[in-house]
Amino acid sequence: MGVISKIMELIEMSRINEILDRRDAENAKKPATIILWILAAIGAVAAVAGIAFLVYRYMTPAFEDDYYDDDFDDFEDDFEDEDLTKES
């Protein structure tokens, strides 16, 4: 029975080695998945920040009315009127 028990031990060791190899393969994939999740989280935060910025820009009023050139046309006309009165 010594030979049969040795064969059984070898079969059991091969099964244990297969299980350990599977675990090693799974552990080798984990760093890649961790990095993938980190990059996905960063991407999600960047997308939310970009959308928030676009909503802010859309909701903020533009103050273009303060800088129209039409406001300064009257000012130039006043100087032209003074030049005409000085010459006469």
matplotlib code that plots the C-alpha trace (Angstrom):
import matplotlib.pyplot as plt

x = [0.0, 3.0, 3.0, -0.7, -0.5, 2.5, 0.4, -2.5, -0.2, 1.1, -2.4, -3.3, -0.2, -1.0, -4.5, -3.1, -0.6, -3.4, -5.4, -2.4, -1.7, -5.2, -4.9, -1.6, -3.2, -6.1, -3.7, -1.7, -4.8, -5.7, -3.2, -4.4, -8.0, -7.2, -5.5, -8.5, -10.9, -8.8, -8.7, -12.4, -13.0, -10.8, -12.6, -16.0, -14.9, -13.5, -16.7, -18.8, -16.5, -16.7, -20.4, -20.6, -18.3, -20.4, -23.6, -21.9, -20.9, -24.3, -26.1, -23.8, -25.0, -22.8, -22.1, -21.6, -24.1, -21.6, -19.0, -21.0, -19.4, -22.8, -22.3, -19.1, -20.6, -22.3, -19.1, -17.2, -20.0, -19.7, -16.0, -16.8, -19.4, -16.9, -14.3, -16.8, -17.7, -14.1, -13.4, -16.2]
y = [0.0, 2.3, 2.8, 3.6, 6.1, 7.9, 8.0, 9.5, 12.1, 13.0, 13.4, 15.5, 17.7, 18.2, 19.4, 21.7, 23.1, 23.7, 25.6, 27.7, 28.5, 29.7, 31.9, 33.3, 34.0, 35.8, 37.9, 38.8, 40.4, 42.4, 45.3, 45.9, 46.0, 48.3, 50.8, 50.5, 51.4, 54.3, 55.7, 55.2, 57.1, 60.0, 60.0, 60.2, 63.0, 64.9, 64.4, 65.7, 68.7, 69.5, 69.3, 71.5, 74.1, 74.1, 74.6, 77.4, 79.1, 78.7, 80.1, 83.0, 86.1, 87.7, 91.4, 92.3, 95.2, 97.1, 97.2, 98.0, 100.6, 102.4, 104.0, 105.7, 107.1, 109.9, 110.7, 111.2, 113.3, 115.7, 116.3, 116.8, 119.4, 121.3, 121.2, 122.8, 125.5, 126.4, 126.8, 129.2]
z = [0.0, 0.2, -3.6, -3.8, -1.0, -2.8, -6.0, -4.0, -2.5, -5.9, -7.3, -4.3, -4.7, -8.4, -7.5, -4.9, -7.4, -9.9, -7.3, -6.4, -10.0, -10.5, -7.5, -8.8, -12.2, -10.5, -8.3, -11.3, -12.9, -9.8, -10.2, -13.7, -12.6, -9.7, -12.1, -14.4, -11.6, -10.5, -14.0, -14.4, -11.1, -12.3, -15.6, -13.9, -11.7, -14.7, -16.6, -13.7, -13.3, -17.0, -17.1, -14.0, -15.6, -18.8, -16.8, -14.9, -18.1, -19.6, -16.5, -15.9, -17.6, -20.2, -19.6, -23.2, -22.9, -20.8, -23.6, -26.7, -29.0, -29.3, -25.9, -27.1, -30.3, -28.5, -26.7, -30.0, -31.4, -28.5, -29.3, -33.0, -32.1, -30.0, -32.8, -35.1, -32.7, -32.1, -35.8, -36.4]

ax = plt.figure().add_subplot(projection="3d")
ax.plot(x, y, z, "-o")
ax.set_aspect("equal")
plt.show()
